[in-house]
């Protein structure tokens, strides 16, 4: 097929005659050697318009309307055809306008990008997600909201048991307080610090003293 082939006088006259009353599907059948976009562009250059008669255009099914509602706000117009293969880009935009469906985000999202976001939104900060997805934070935040995903940190369990088990992961009070300041403050208020830090090395001793303290502890344990 020669896409750049000039339109003949006969083709132009036929297009003028049929364009206003035929669907895109019918026009493709009438002009089998022309691409859909070529037909639409030529019609626009000729100033041809569709007649707004209900029985001329193919009616949209409920399924098509639902697909349009779901994907149009977050998908490029050029990519909408893969969700609605029987509709032209022009008809999709027109239908969306008639249904008052607007683009919600500046940037469109592919299926792979949405999957990546779902799998990694808890793992990475917004700035990091922005780097990986090549999208601004203004595009990522509304998409998270659209998908029902929250970046809010999960509430920390501040029960006695969890404070004790968490503290066992640290060798000193300083590291524990630095990593979990809120937990440390709650534990201190409730009088749990001594229980939480009994296994830790005290920072009040020098290195030689710590060595001696450690040896004493081992000897006591062996005697017992």
C-alpha positions in Angstrom: 0.0 0.0 0.0 1.4 3.4 -1.0 0.5 5.6 2.0 1.8 8.8 0.4 0.0 8.2 -2.9 -2.0 11.3 -4.0 -5.7 11.2 -3.9 -7.3 11.0 -7.3 -10.1 13.3 -8.4 -12.5 10.3 -8.4 -11.5 9.4 -4.8 -12.0 13.0 -3.6 -15.4 13.2 -5.1 -16.4 9.8 -3.6 -15.1 10.9 -0.2 -17.2 14.1 -0.4 -20.2 12.1 -1.3 -19.9 9.3 1.4 -18.0 10.8 4.3 -20.9 12.6 6.1 -23.2 9.5 6.1 -20.8 6.6 6.5 -19.1 5.1 9.5 -15.3 4.8 9.6 -15.6 1.1 9.1 -17.7 1.6 5.9 -15.3 4.3 4.6 -12.3 1.9 5.0 -14.3 -0.6 3.0 -15.0 2.0 0.3 -11.3 3.1 0.3 -9.4 -0.2 0.9 -6.1 1.3 -0.2 -6.3 4.1 2.4 -5.4 4.0 6.1 -8.0 5.2 8.6 -5.9 8.2 9.6 -5.4 9.2 5.9 -9.1 9.2 5.3 -9.8 11.3 8.4 -7.0 13.8 7.6 -8.1 14.2 4.0 -11.7 14.8 5.1 -10.5 17.5 7.5 -8.5 19.2 4.7 -11.6 19.2 2.5 -13.7 20.6 5.4 -15.9 17.6 5.5 -18.0 16.9 8.6 -20.2 14.0 9.9 -23.9 14.5 10.0 -25.2 14.2 13.6 -27.8 11.6 12.9 -28.3 8.9 15.5 -28.9 6.1 13.1 -25.8 6.9 11.0 -23.2 6.3 13.7 -22.8 2.9 15.3 -24.1 3.1 18.8 -21.7 2.6 21.7 -22.3 -0.5 23.8 -22.4 -0.5 27.6 -19.0 -2.4 27.6 -17.4 0.2 25.4 -18.7 3.0 27.6 -17.3 1.4 30.7 -13.9 0.9 29.0 -13.9 4.5 28.0 -14.6 5.6 31.5 -11.9 3.4 33.0 -9.0 4.1 30.6 -9.6 7.4 28.8 -8.6 9.6 31.8 -5.2 8.0 32.2 -4.4 6.9 28.7 -3.0 8.7 25.6 -5.6 9.2 22.9 -3.3 7.4 20.4 -3.2 4.4 22.7 -7.0 4.2 23.3 -7.5 2.2 20.1 -6.0 -0.9 21.7 -8.8 -0.8 24.3 -11.4 0.1 21.7 -10.1 -1.5 18.4 -13.4 -0.9 16.6 -13.4 2.8 17.2 -11.3 5.5 15.6 -9.3 8.0 17.7 -11.6 10.7 16.5 -14.8 8.9 17.6 -13.2 8.0 21.0 -12.4 11.7 21.7 -15.9 12.7 20.5 -17.6 10.1 22.7 -15.5 11.1 25.8 -16.5 14.7 25.3 -20.1 13.8 25.0 -19.9 11.8 28.2 -17.9 14.6 30.0 -15.0 12.3 30.5 -11.8 14.3 30.9 -8.1 13.6 31.2 -7.2 13.4 34.9 -3.5 13.4 34.6 -0.9 15.2 32.5 0.9 11.9 31.7 -0.5 8.7 30.5 0.3 5.4 32.2 1.1 2.1 30.5 0.1 -1.3 32.0 3.8 -2.0 32.9 4.1 1.3 34.7 1.0 0.7 36.8 2.2 -2.8 37.7 5.6 -1.3 38.8 3.9 1.3 40.9 1.7 -1.3 42.6 4.6 -3.5 43.4 7.0 -0.7 44.6 5.0 2.2 46.0 5.8 1.1 49.6 9.4 0.3 48.9 10.4 3.6 47.4 9.8 7.3 48.1 7.9 9.5 45.7 11.2 11.0 44.5 12.6 7.6 43.8 9.4 6.4 42.0 9.6 9.6 39.9 13.2 8.7 38.9 12.3 5.1 37.9 9.1 5.9 36.1 10.4 9.2 34.5 7.3 11.0 35.8 6.8 14.0 38.0 5.5 13.6 41.6 2.4 15.5 40.4 1.7 12.6 38.1 2.5 9.9 40.6 0.5 11.1 43.6 -2.9 11.3 41.8 -2.3 7.9 40.3 -1.6 6.4 43.7 -4.9 7.9 44.9 -6.7 6.6 41.8 -5.5 3.1 42.5 -6.3 3.3 46.2 -2.7 3.0 47.2 -1.4 4.9 50.3 2.1 6.1 51.0 1.3 6.6 54.7 3.5 4.6 57.0 1.9 1.7 58.8 1.3 2.2 62.5 4.0 0.8 64.6 3.1 -1.7 67.3 4.1 -0.1 70.6 3.1 -3.0 72.8 5.5 -4.2 75.5 6.2 -7.5 73.6 7.0 -5.7 70.3 9.2 -3.1 72.0 11.2 -5.9 73.6 11.6 -7.9 70.4 12.5 -4.8 68.4 15.1 -3.7 70.9 16.9 -7.1 70.6 17.9 -6.2 67.1 20.1 -3.4 68.4 23.4 -3.5 70.3 23.1 -0.1 72.0 20.5 2.4 73.3 21.9 5.1 71.0 21.2 3.0 67.9 17.7 2.0 69.2 16.8 5.6 70.0 18.1 6.9 66.7 16.1 4.3 64.6 12.9 4.3 66.7 12.7 7.6 68.6 9.0 7.3 69.1 9.1 3.8 70.4 12.0 4.7 72.7 10.1 7.6 74.2 7.0 5.5 74.8 9.1 2.7 76.4 10.9 5.2 78.6 7.5 6.7 79.7 6.2 3.2 80.6 9.4 2.2 82.4 10.4 -0.5 79.9 13.8 0.7 79.0 15.7 -1.5 81.5 13.9 -4.6 80.2 14.5 -3.6 76.6 18.2 -2.8 76.9 19.4 -5.4 79.4 21.2 -7.3 76.6 23.0 -4.2 75.3 26.5 -3.0 75.9 26.7 0.0 78.1 28.4 3.1 76.6 29.7 4.3 80.0 32.7 1.9 79.8 35.8 2.2 77.7 36.8 -0.6 75.4 39.2 -2.3 77.9 36.5 -2.0 80.5 33.9 -3.5 78.2 36.3 -6.4 77.6 36.5 -6.9 81.4 32.8 -6.6 81.9 32.2 -9.1 79.1 34.7 -11.6 80.7 33.1 -11.2 84.1 29.7 -11.9 82.6 31.0 -15.1 81.0 32.6 -16.3 84.2 29.5 -15.6 86.3 27.4 -17.6 83.7 29.9 -20.5 83.9 29.7 -20.6 87.7 26.0 -20.6 87.6 
